Amino acid sequence: MQVAVVGGTGTLGAPVVRELAARGHTVRVLSRSAPADPVPGTEHHAVDLVTGAGLDAALEGVYAVVDAGNHRGPRSARTMVEGVRALLAAEQRAKVGHHVEISIVGCERVPFAYYRTKVAQERAVTQGPIPWTLLRATQFHELIDELLGGGAKFRIAPHSAMRFQPVDVAAVAGRLADAVEAGPSGRVRDVGGPAVQTLAELAELRRRTLGQALLPFPVPPIGRAIRRVRDAALCLDSAGEAVSFDYAEWLRRRYAKPVS
Ligand SMILES: NC(=O)c1ccc[n+]([C@@H]2O[C@H](COP(=O)([O-])OP(=O)(O)OC[C@H]3O[C@@H](n4cnc5c(N)ncnc54)[C@H](OP(=O)(O)O)[C@@H]3O)[C@@H](O)[C@H]2O)c1
């Protein structure tokens, strides 16, 4: 099948590209910059979701689009909500048959600006012109690690009861590839990692793995959003599917010293 992966150079997009290519699909990677390490047999198309540049040419002859584009920061709403609308309009012109979107478990429960953006992006897809599949996932191990790594640069480890259920990004990529092959299926089962842990527990795992001396930095549960995260609003409910390995295992794989 001819598949385009928007954001195919990102944390999620790159494993989606690898997975689809390994399953024998013809894959186009859509992003502003070309991948540093392209997957053999795939083709890069330069596109910009904000301006719409390159989209029409990139989608010619494509049957399914996976949207793994992302933009964090103050302009995220513009890139992600207006961007997905521009993408869906281009898909309609190109007669794309299936749009696959990734979102975040519990995004409607936590009033952070980025999560409001994800809710608006989901709505654009589910009320949009292209038959769709929507998968929600919990935070990737990479995101938790980036957050904790940012604190470690200042020699601090957040001491917080906020709860997360981080997931292996390759497992999420596998679910997206399954969704491409299954055809438009609406909202599919949420996916997350096998363990719910507090940010303090995750920080301690990282600190021990890397042998760092860090000062605990208390994060009080001030504000509705933080309290909701503490109450596991971003974790799977009983209908969700827990997959793959936990953050401790991810740390072992990521930071293991090669045996000499
Ligand atoms: N990270 C998590 O923990 C997590 C958890 C659940 C769901 N998600 C969702 O997964 C998706 C991907 O997240 P990620 O963390 O993999 O993102 P990421 O690593 O930041 O990758 C973003 C991708 O989007 C592309 N991009 C950014 N701006 C663009 C634009 N204007 N036009 C075209 N492409 C653009 C980037 O390439 P260029 O910069 O070269 O354009 C890159 O390929 C998002 O929808 C996110 O909400 C993430």
The ligand as a Gaussian input file, in Angstrom:
#p B3LYP/6-31G(d) Opt

LIG

0 1
 N        5.926000      12.224000      22.739000
 C        5.009000      11.537000      23.421000
 O        5.227000      11.091000      24.559000
 C        3.648000      11.285000      22.784000
 C        2.724000      10.432000      23.435000
 C        1.482000      10.187000      22.818000
 C        1.183000      10.787000      21.598000
 N        2.111000      11.619000      21.019000
 C        1.775000      12.243000      19.739000
 O        2.609000      11.681000      18.744000
 C        2.811000      12.630000      17.696000
 C        4.288000      12.706000      17.363000
 O        5.001000      13.141000      18.513000
 P        6.610000      13.012000      18.588000
 O        6.965000      13.162000      20.019000
 O        7.044000      11.808000      17.813000
 O        7.041000      14.329000      17.791000
 P        8.517000      14.810000      17.368000
 O        9.547000      13.830000      17.754000
 O        8.644000      16.219000      17.858000
 O        8.446000      14.826000      15.760000
 C        7.721000      15.830000      15.101000
 C        7.723000      15.557000      13.601000
 O        6.857000      16.525000      12.976000
 C        7.572000      17.174000      11.916000
 N        7.068000      18.559000      11.821000
 C        7.116000      19.536000      12.756000
 N        6.568000      20.672000      12.276000
 C        6.151000      20.395000      11.014000
 C        5.517000      21.159000       9.999000
 N        5.200000      22.443000      10.170000
 N        5.251000      20.560000       8.797000
 C        5.571000      19.257000       8.600000
 N        6.168000      18.470000       9.520000
 C        6.464000      19.047000      10.719000
 C        9.043000      17.118000      12.364000
 O        9.956000      17.227000      11.263000
 P       10.490000      18.685000      10.769000
 O       10.817000      19.466000      11.997000
 O       11.671000      18.368000       9.892000
 O        9.363000      19.267000       9.974000
 C        9.090000      15.703000      12.950000
 O        9.204000      14.753000      11.905000
 C        2.161000      13.925000      18.190000
 O        0.867000      14.038000      17.646000
 C        2.061000      13.732000      19.692000
 O        1.012000      14.472000      20.287000
 C        3.323000      11.865000      21.564000

